[in-house]
Amino acid sequence: MARTTALVLALAWIAIGARVDAEHEVYYRYTVLGFVKDAHGRPLAGTQLELVREKTGFSYVGETDAEGFYLIIARLGDESVGEPLSLRIERASAPLIARFDPSNHADERGTRVDVEGARFVERRASFASTLAAALGPPTR
């Protein structure tokens, strides 16, 4: 339930913050999501994470739900492919690179990064399935 609420709020933020230049389109979003667990594998609820664009210093903040799940949506356009990012949690951080196909304007862009104790584990191949699970079945 908390995951759904967080996702709805994040998507509402995109819709409300959309400007005329179509920032709500997939090619203006880059999503970082994943799970945060302690060293024993237990989910950490209420933990704040920050995604930082190294180029600009601008940051996007997210927080874990009861299952340790977080979702952060950054505004990155086609020109941002290859841009260095940092994912921060408490005093730890991990470097990321914005990897996507700038000619693909249909698929969601992003990556999955799980935090397991003090380790950051990027699981790019699991991004689409994790996002689909977070969104739930489509409604009509």
Secondary structure, DSSP 4 states (H G I P E B T S, - for coil): -HHHHHHHHHHHHHHHH--TTTTTSGGGEEEEEEEEE-TTS-B-TT-EEEEEETTT--EEEEE--TTSEEEEEEE--GGGTT-EEEEEETTEEEEEE----TT--SS--EEEEEEETTEEEE-GGGHHHHHHHHH-S---
